[in-house]
Each structure stands twice: as structure tokens, then as C-alpha cells.
């Protein structure tokens, strides 16, 4: 959220503060896909390049699964979900939590289960994994 607020201050972008009350280290919420794209463009311009983009759905899914084939990246035991994710069963209020408070997936990525919905570059396609190798993540 801290990065996004800098973008809002500089560009006058949309930001609903009532959705985002957890501080600069929480995920930003309540922004559109176009808002996310605007932020990415701004960040790339700030850093002089094309370093950032939204992942494709396949890239996000591949990263979230972290090479596993189980229901969750940590296995099939849903009773462990609270160790890895904020979700309806353990959250207090409908807001984003500070990132990195739960356990990471096997690749060290945090908040891949729960916390907030993520925007991706494209949309879900059920043929991603049956018709092609895993996507390249750069």
C-alpha cells in the first residue's frame, strides 16, 4: 500500500482509504484492473524500464502452486489453511492484512492463498496445464 499511495499522491489516482486502513505494508484493495495497470506503468517509468507487469493467470497459478499437485501448496489438509492464509474463517473484518504474516509456499512466496484477490493480465483457461508446459516466469 505504501508504494501505491505514492502513485496516488503523484498521479491523483483512485484510492478508497476506508478499504485500506492497515498501513503501508498491507496489500492495497479496492482498485480496478485499470488502476493496477496505471500503477505498473508509473512504477516502470520511475525505475526506467519494463521490469513490472501483472502475471498471466497461468503464471500466477504456477507460482501459487509452487510445483505441488495438491489442493493447496502446503498439501490437502484444509485444517492447516490458517497457517498460510487469511480467509473468512480467521480474518477480523473485511480488509487486507499486513503481508508476510502467514507461512510462505514452498518457493518462499507469501500470501498466495487468501488475504486479497489478485489481478492478472489475462483470464483463467482450463487448458493451461493439459495442453502446454508450465509458463516461463521472468
Protein Blocks (a to p, Z undefined) as FASTA:
>chain_A
ZZmmmmmmmnopacdfklmmnbjkbccehiafklmmmmmmmmmmmnopafbccddfklmm
mmmnnopabfblnbjblklmmmmoccfklpgcjadddehkaccdfkopahkgghiacddf
bdcdfklmmmpccdddZZ
